[in-house]
Amino acid sequence: MRGDFSVTSPAGDTLTPKSKKAMGLLALLAASDNHKRLRRWIEDKLWSDRAGDQARGSLRTTLVDIRKSLGDFGHVLGSDRTSVWLVADHIETDLDDTDSTREFLEGLDISDPEFNDWLMQMRMTLVRRPGANRSDIQMPARVTIQCGEPWIRSSTQSVKPQIVNDQVGKIITDFVASSRRTINETSADLVIRTSIEEEDGGAAIFVQVIDPRQDVIVHSDHCFTKDLNSFLRSQEVLGRFCWNVADLALEKLPSLRRDDSPLAMRSGFVQSALRKVLSFDAEEMKTSLSVLDMANDQMDAGLYLALKAWAMTSMIMEGFLVEDAATLEEIASLLIRAEELAPGDAMMAAVSANVQAILFEKHDAAISLARRALRENPNNLFALQAMSVGRAAQGQFDQAYELSRHGKVVSALSKFEAMCNLHHSLLCMSLQRTEEAVASSKIAADTSPAYRAPRRQLIGLHAAQNETVDTLRRVNELKIIEKDFNIERYLFDRSYPSNTLRKTGYLDRARQTLTDPK
């Protein structure tokens, strides 16, 4: 498993299966503590993009292929209705060979983000010697991003493309703790290049995010606009386009970089954690904490601690983590340590502001932190949300609304869309903008199948308007993902997470509809 993956018999015969998924499945089992995993866990790692029935069918087919390749040693692979395993007494691996200089599963390319997350975490675990201190490990170098053409070749015609390059670069920089360069030609880790072609009818904008060391285009996108100047001056329109470019590029980077480069490590950890938190699935959100612990263990960066505090806050809001004194103390400690490690990091400040505003309701501190982040990037979604909450708490509702709407627009099509729409829905409920609250909650629910919060809001909003059919549909949706849900608890238990509905009067109106004997 260190180096090229292979399976050999005691006599030295090659038993390695041909398919990459089969090799990946054996690696998943062999690297586990007891060489056993649940079927569902394996399906999530190798077929995360497939529906349940398709994933189960693919797993069954792959198990048959593996047994064929093992031949007379097929008994080593066991399975039942719930689990798959390797008979521990009959296998040996080279995972404990600390003298090996080869990379774990070198060259094994499986196009599934969940498998790649696992692979990255395993490589980070194995690269550290048992008992090694953090000081014994060479910390990853800083990532460098080249934003557009160097200044030595710049001209007045290159200013407009540079605005797009810079905005995309800011967003990527926020998440991978990188530095942006535009002055000289450099051997950058990443290059952002924008071309703009203007004609009488408008302009075409084409952006490429390039990995020069791998000589590949990580992601490219384009758009058309009738008025280029208006496009570039609008933080919302420019921000939405650039967020989408940056978000997709960051998602693709870990699978393209098959090494332990700083770029692969930083983007891999952050994107894995974000994807798991924003799935709003209880187990995935819990796993995100382990990912961020590992990230901080490897790189000791303040951003990872702030993200862990935000992940725990999100779990509290979804009802997956108890909001007791010990948990609150842990989250507060994470924020303090994050500030100590990265006092000038804009994204760390934005994420910390988000937690301070939403969980601790320390609005002055949240506004101060969010302002720091927004000075660096006016489209930072975490900072926009924190500033919106803070301004609403101060009674500045018009400004709070505009900040929230800005974040909602910019996040469209990104993995943050559900999060930003839920916040906008909650704010609109406070402002009694019922139709807009319903519309944003619907977007959040429709884009995130496991997200409980928007479905809770929709039940109350529909019921408050006597929309019985829509109310019952959302109740049934919530019962699927929240197994212990019942309408009595929803309406009368003050510990149930529906504070905004309660404070804004929607729950009282919903109670009249849902308890009406008619």
C-alpha positions in Angstrom: 0.0 0.0 0.0 3.1 2.2 0.3 3.8 2.9 -3.4 1.8 1.2 -6.1 -1.2 -0.8 -4.7 -0.8 -4.6 -5.1 -2.0 -7.9 -3.7 0.2 -10.9 -3.7 -0.2 -14.5 -2.5 2.2 -16.1 -0.1 3.8 -17.8 -3.1 4.3 -14.4 -4.8 1.5 -14.6 -7.4 -0.2 -11.4 -8.3 -3.8 -11.2 -7.2 -4.4 -7.4 -7.7 -7.8 -6.7 -9.1 -7.9 -4.6 -12.3 -10.5 -2.0 -11.5 -9.5 1.1 -9.5 -12.6 0.9 -7.4 -11.8 -2.7 -6.4 -8.3 -1.6 -5.4 -9.7 1.3 -3.5 -12.2 -0.9 -1.7 -9.4 -3.3 -0.6 -7.3 -0.3 0.5 -10.2 1.1 2.6 -10.5 -2.3 4.4 -6.8 -2.9 4.8 -6.2 0.5 6.3 -9.0 0.2 8.9 -8.1 -0.8 12.4 -10.0 -4.1 12.4 -10.1 -4.4 8.5 -13.9 -4.1 8.6 -16.3 -1.4 7.4 -20.0 -0.9 7.0 -21.3 -1.2 3.5 -22.8 2.2 3.7 -19.5 3.8 4.6 -17.8 2.1 1.7 -20.5 3.2 -0.7 -20.1 6.8 0.5 -16.3 6.7 -0.2 -16.4 5.1 -3.7 -19.8 6.0 -5.1 -20.8 9.2 -3.3 -22.4 10.6 -6.5 -24.8 7.7 -6.9 -28.2 7.0 -5.5 -28.5 4.4 -2.8 -29.7 1.5 -5.0 -27.0 2.3 -7.6 -24.2 2.5 -5.0 -25.3 -0.8 -3.4 -25.3 -2.5 -6.8 -21.9 -1.2 -7.7 -20.5 -2.5 -4.4 -22.0 -5.9 -5.0 -20.4 -6.0 -8.5 -17.0 -4.9 -7.1 -17.0 -7.6 -4.4 -17.6 -10.2 -7.1 -14.7 -8.8 -9.1 -12.4 -8.9 -6.1 -13.2 -12.5 -5.2 -12.5 -13.5 -8.8 -9.1 -11.8 -8.7 -8.3 -13.4 -5.4 -9.0 -16.9 -6.8 -8.3 -19.6 -4.2 -7.9 -16.9 -1.6 -11.4 -15.5 -2.0 -12.3 -16.5 1.5 -10.1 -13.7 2.8 -12.8 -11.2 1.8 -16.0 -11.6 3.9 -19.3 -9.8 3.8 -22.8 -9.8 5.1 -25.9 -7.6 4.7 -24.3 -4.7 6.7 -20.5 -5.0 6.5 -17.5 -6.0 4.5 -14.2 -7.2 5.9 -10.8 -8.8 5.4 -10.0 -11.8 7.6 -7.3 -10.2 9.8 -5.3 -13.4 10.5 -4.9 -14.0 6.8 -3.5 -10.7 5.6 -0.4 -8.5 6.0 0.2 -4.9 5.0 3.1 -2.6 4.7 1.5 0.3 6.6 3.8 -0.1 9.5 6.9 0.1 7.3 8.2 3.5 8.6 11.4 3.1 6.5 9.5 3.3 3.3 9.8 6.5 1.3 7.0 5.7 -1.1 3.7 7.6 -0.9 0.5 5.8 0.3 -1.4 4.4 -2.7 0.9 6.1 -5.1 -0.8 6.7 -8.5 -4.2 5.3 -7.5 -6.6 7.8 -9.2 -10.3 7.4 -8.2 -12.6 10.2 -9.2 -14.7 10.5 -6.1 -14.2 13.5 -3.7 -15.0 11.4 -0.6 -12.4 8.8 -1.5 -9.9 11.6 -2.2 -10.7 13.2 1.2 -10.0 9.8 2.9 -6.8 9.4 0.8 -5.5 12.8 1.8 -6.1 12.2 5.5 -4.4 8.8 5.4 -1.4 10.3 3.7 -1.2 13.0 6.3 -1.4 10.5 9.1 1.2 8.2 7.6 3.7 10.9 6.8 4.1 11.7 10.5 6.3 9.3 12.4 4.7 7.7 15.5 5.5 9.9 18.5 6.8 12.8 16.4 6.3 16.3 17.8 5.0 19.1 15.6 8.4 20.8 15.7 10.0 17.7 14.1 7.8 18.1 11.0 8.5 20.5 8.2 5.5 22.8 8.0 4.0 23.3 4.5 5.4 26.3 2.6 3.1 29.2 1.8 1.0 28.9 -1.3 1.5 31.5 -4.1 -1.2 32.6 -6.5 -0.3 34.6 -9.7 -3.3 36.9 -10.4 -3.2 37.7 -14.1 -0.3 39.1 -16.0 2.7 40.5 -14.1 2.8 44.3 -13.9 6.0 44.4 -16.1 3.7 43.4 -19.0 0.6 45.4 -17.9 -1.2 48.1 -19.8 -4.3 50.2 -19.5 -6.2 47.5 -21.4 -5.4 44.9 -18.7 -7.0 46.7 -15.8 -10.5 45.2 -16.4 -9.4 41.6 -16.6 -7.2 42.2 -13.5 -10.3 43.2 -11.5 -11.8 39.7 -12.2 -8.4 38.0 -11.5 -8.0 39.8 -8.2 -11.5 39.0 -7.0 -11.2 35.3 -7.8 -7.7 35.3 -6.2 -9.0 36.9 -3.0 -11.6 34.2 -2.6 -9.1 31.3 -3.2 -6.6 33.1 -1.0 -9.0 33.3 1.9 -9.4 29.5 1.9 -5.9 28.3 1.3 -3.9 30.9 3.3 -2.0 32.0 0.3 -0.3 35.1 -1.0 -1.2 36.8 -4.2 1.4 38.1 -6.6 1.1 40.4 -9.6 4.4 42.2 -9.9 6.8 39.7 -11.2 6.7 36.4 -13.1 6.8 33.7 -10.5 6.8 30.0 -10.2 3.3 30.2 -8.7 1.3 27.3 -7.4 -1.8 28.6 -9.2 -2.4 31.1 -12.0 -5.6 33.0 -12.6 -6.0 34.4 -16.1 -9.0 36.5 -17.4 -9.6 37.5 -21.0 -12.3 40.1 -21.9 -13.5 40.8 -25.4 -15.5 43.9 -25.9 -17.8 44.5 -28.8 -20.7 46.9 -29.6 -23.3 44.5 -28.2 -21.5 43.9 -24.9 -18.5 41.8 -23.6 -17.5 38.2 -23.1 -15.5 37.4 -20.0 -13.5 34.2 -19.9 -11.6 33.0 -16.7 -9.1 30.2 -16.3 -7.7 28.9 -13.1 -4.5 27.0 -14.0 -2.2 24.7 -12.1 1.2 25.5 -13.8 3.1 22.7 -12.1 0.7 20.1 -13.3 0.1 21.9 -16.6 -3.7 21.6 -16.3 -6.7 23.9 -16.3 -8.2 23.4 -12.9 -11.4 25.2 -13.8 -12.7 27.6 -16.5 -15.9 29.6 -16.9 -17.3 32.4 -18.9 -20.2 34.8 -19.0 -21.6 37.5 -21.2 -22.7 41.0 -20.2 -24.3 43.9 -22.1 -22.6 46.5 -19.9 -19.1 45.6 -18.8 -18.6 48.6 -16.6 -21.8 47.9 -14.7 -20.7 44.3 -14.3 -17.3 45.2 -12.9 -18.8 47.9 -10.6 -21.5 45.6 -9.1 -20.1 43.7 -6.1 -23.1 41.4 -6.3 -22.9 40.5 -10.0 -19.1 40.4 -10.0 -19.0 38.6 -6.7 -21.5 35.9 -7.7 -19.5 35.1 -10.9 -16.1 35.1 -9.1 -17.4 33.1 -6.1 -18.7 30.4 -8.5 -15.3 30.2 -10.3 -13.3 30.1 -7.1 -15.6 27.6 -5.4 -15.5 25.1 -8.2 -11.7 25.5 -8.6 -11.2 24.9 -4.9 -13.4 21.8 -5.1 -11.3 20.4 -8.0 -7.8 21.1 -6.7 -7.5 18.3 -4.2 -8.3 15.6 -6.8 -5.9 17.1 -9.4 -3.0 17.5 -7.0 -1.8 13.9 -6.2 0.9 15.0 -3.9 1.5 16.5 -0.4 2.0 20.1 -1.8 0.8 22.9 0.4 -1.9 23.7 -2.2 -3.2 20.2 -2.2 -3.1 19.9 1.6 -4.8 23.3 2.4 -7.5 23.1 -0.3 -8.2 19.4 0.5 -8.7 19.9 4.2 -10.8 23.0 3.9 -13.0 21.8 1.1 -13.6 18.4 2.8 -14.6 20.1 6.0 -16.9 22.7 4.3 -18.6 20.0 2.2 -19.3 17.9 5.2 -20.6 20.8 7.4 -22.8 22.2 4.5 -24.3 18.7 3.9 -26.2 19.2 7.2 -26.0 15.5 7.7 -25.4 14.6 11.4 -22.6 12.0 10.7 -20.9 14.1 8.0 -20.9 17.2 10.3 -19.4 15.2 13.1 -16.7 13.9 10.7 -15.8 17.5 9.7 -14.5 18.0 13.3 -12.0 15.2 12.8 -10.9 16.6 9.4 -10.3 20.0 11.0 -8.4 18.5 13.9 -6.2 16.7 11.5 -5.7 19.9 9.5 -4.7 21.8 12.6 -2.4 19.0 13.7 -0.5 19.2 10.5 -0.4 22.9 9.9 -1.4 24.6 13.2 -3.4 27.3 11.4 -5.9 29.6 13.0 -8.4 29.2 10.2 -8.9 25.5 11.0 -9.7 26.3 14.6 -12.2 29.0 13.6 -13.8 26.6 11.1 -14.1 24.0 13.8 -15.9 26.5 16.1 -18.2 27.3 13.2 -18.8 23.6 12.5 -19.7 23.0 16.1 -22.0 26.1 16.1 -23.8 24.7 13.0 -24.2 21.4 14.7 -25.8 23.1 17.7 -28.2 25.0 15.4 -29.2 21.7 13.7 -29.7 20.0 17.1 -26.7 17.6 16.6 -24.6 19.0 19.5 -25.7 19.9 23.0 -25.3 23.6 23.8 -24.0 23.1 27.4 -21.3 25.1 29.3 -18.5 22.7 28.3 -19.3 23.0 24.6 -19.6 26.8 24.7 -16.3 27.0 26.6 -14.6 24.8 24.0 -15.9 26.9 21.1 -14.8 30.1 22.9 -11.3 28.6 23.4 -11.0 27.7 19.8 -11.8 31.3 18.7 -9.2 32.7 21.2 -6.5 30.3 19.9 -7.4 31.0 16.3 -6.9 34.8 16.8 -3.5 34.1 18.5 -2.3 31.9 15.6 -3.6 34.1 12.7 -4.3 37.7 13.9 -4.2 39.1 10.4 -6.1 36.3 8.6 -9.2 37.8 7.0 -11.1 34.5 6.6 -10.3 33.5 10.2 -11.8 36.9 11.3 -14.9 36.3 9.1 -15.5 32.8 10.5 -14.9 33.9 14.0 -17.3 36.9 13.5 -20.0 34.5 12.3 -19.7 32.4 15.5 -19.6 35.4 17.7 -22.8 36.8 16.1 -24.9 33.7 15.8 -23.9 31.6 18.9 -22.6 34.1 21.5 -24.6 37.1 20.3 -21.5 39.3 20.9 -22.5 41.7 18.1 -19.9 44.5 18.7 -17.1 42.0 18.5 -18.7 40.3 15.5 -19.0 43.6 13.6 -15.4 44.5 14.3 -14.1 41.2 13.0 -16.5 41.2 10.0 -15.3 44.7 9.1 -11.7 43.5 9.0 -12.7 40.7 6.6 -14.8 42.9 4.4 -12.0 45.4 3.9 -10.0 42.6 2.3 -12.9 41.1 0.4 -16.4 42.8 0.2 -17.9 39.5 -0.9 -16.8 37.3 2.1 -19.9 35.3 2.8 -19.1 34.6 6.4 -18.4 38.3 7.1 -21.5 39.5 5.3 -23.7 37.1 7.3 -22.0 38.2 10.6 -22.3 41.9 9.8 -26.0 41.4 8.9 -26.8 39.7 12.2 -24.9 42.4 14.1 -26.6 45.3 12.3 -30.0 43.7 12.9 -29.2 43.4 16.6 -28.4 47.2 16.6 -31.8 47.9 15.0 -30.2 48.9 11.6 -32.6 46.7 9.7 -32.2 48.2 6.3 -28.5 47.7 6.3 -28.9 44.2 7.8 -31.3 43.4 4.9 -29.0 44.7 2.2 -26.0 42.8 3.6 -28.0 39.6 3.8 -29.4 40.0 0.3 -25.9 40.6 -1.0 -24.7 37.4 0.5 -27.7 35.5 -0.9 -27.0 36.8 -4.4 -23.2 36.1 -4.3 -23.7 32.6 -2.9 -26.0 31.5 -5.7 -24.9 28.2 -7.3 -22.1 27.7 -4.7 -22.1 25.2 -1.8 -22.9 28.1 0.5 -26.3 28.9 -1.2 -28.4 27.0 1.3 -26.6 28.5 4.3 -27.0 32.1 3.0 -30.6 31.6 2.0 -31.5 30.3 5.4 -30.0 33.3 7.1 -31.9 35.6 4.7 -35.1 33.7 5.5 -34.6 34.2 9.2 -33.9 37.9 8.8 -37.0 38.3 6.5 -39.1 36.7 9.2 -37.9 39.2 11.7 -38.9 41.9 9.2 -42.3 40.3 8.5 -41.3 39.9 4.8 -43.2 36.6 4.6 -43.1 35.9 0.9 -39.4 36.5 0.7 -38.8 34.3 3.8 -40.7 31.5 2.1 -38.8 31.9 -1.1 -35.4 31.8 0.6 -36.3 28.9 2.8 -37.5 26.9 -0.3 -34.1 27.5 -2.0 -32.3 26.3 1.2 -34.4 23.2 1.5 -34.4 22.4 -2.2 -30.6 22.7 -2.6 -29.8 20.7 0.6 -31.9 17.5 1.1 -30.7 16.9 4.7 -31.0 20.5 5.9 -33.6 20.5 8.7 -33.7 24.2 9.6 -35.3 25.6 6.4 -38.0 22.8 6.6 -38.8 23.8 10.1 -39.2 27.4 9.0 -41.4 26.4 6.0 -43.8 24.5 8.3 -44.4 27.5 10.4 -44.5 30.0 7.5 -47.0 27.9 5.5 -49.1 27.1 8.5 -49.2 30.8 9.5 -50.8 31.5 6.1 -53.3 28.6 6.4 -51.5 26.7 3.6 -52.4 23.3 4.8 -51.2 21.2 1.8 -47.8 22.9 1.8 -47.5 22.6 5.5 -48.2 18.8 5.5 -45.7 18.3 2.7 -42.9 20.0 4.6 -43.9 18.1 7.8 -43.5 14.8 5.9 -40.2 15.9 4.5 -38.9 16.7 7.9 -40.1 13.4 9.4 -37.8 11.6 6.9 -34.6 13.3 8.1 -35.6 14.1 11.7 -36.9 10.7 12.9 -38.2 11.8 16.2 -40.1 14.8 14.9 -43.6 15.4 16.1 -45.9 18.4 15.7 -46.6 18.7 19.4 -43.0 19.2 20.2 -42.6 21.6 17.3 -45.4 23.8 18.6 -45.1 23.6 22.4 -41.5 22.6 23.4 -39.5 25.7 24.0 -36.3 23.8 23.7 -37.1 22.9 20.1 -34.9 24.9 17.7 -37.5 27.3 16.4 -36.5 30.5 18.2 -37.0 32.9 15.2 -40.5 31.5 14.5 -41.3 31.9 18.1 -39.9 35.5 18.5 -41.5 36.8 15.3 -45.0 35.5 16.1 -45.2 33.0 13.2 -45.3 30.0 15.6 -48.3 31.4 17.4 -50.1 31.8 14.1 -49.0 28.3 13.0 -50.3 26.9 16.3 -53.8 28.2 15.6 -53.8 26.5 12.2 -52.2 23.2 13.2 -54.3 22.7 16.3 -57.6 23.8 14.7 -59.9 20.7 15.0 -61.3 21.6 11.6 
